[in-house]
């Protein structure tokens, strides 16, 4: 037996409100896409800068070689990645990508941006 129109409308609105509330909570912690920057700075300079600045915030920084570059990760005590930066050489330029879905994302992004900016520029 079909429900009265007002009851179906009320259920639909309640479902929409619940979806918005849950979506708002989830979006605070959802993984944001990588921030990619092309730079004329040498990859060794950028990798050393990122590693040094990340070490000032958290001593659990790991640097690993990649084909054509370096991966730098900040880890928490449970061995979960807080932030990661890849530094790659690509067609004579340096391509640097930053990604994080941690609550401290903006602090690490700030440090990352300091390293990809040309000094004095």
Number of C-alpha atoms within 10 A of each C-alpha: 3 5 8 8 8 9 10 12 12 11 11 12 12 12 12 11 12 12 12 12 11 10 12 12 11 11 10 12 11 13 12 13 11 14 14 14 14 15 17 12 16 15 22 15 13 22 23 14 17 25 23 15 15 22 14 9 13 12 13 15 21 15 16 10 11 12 8 10 18 20 19 22 24 23 17 14 7 6 9 11 18 20 21 23 25 23 27 22 18 12 7 9 14 21 20 26 18 21 21 23 18 17 11 11 15 12 11 24 17 10 17 24 14 15 20 23 14 11 8 4 4
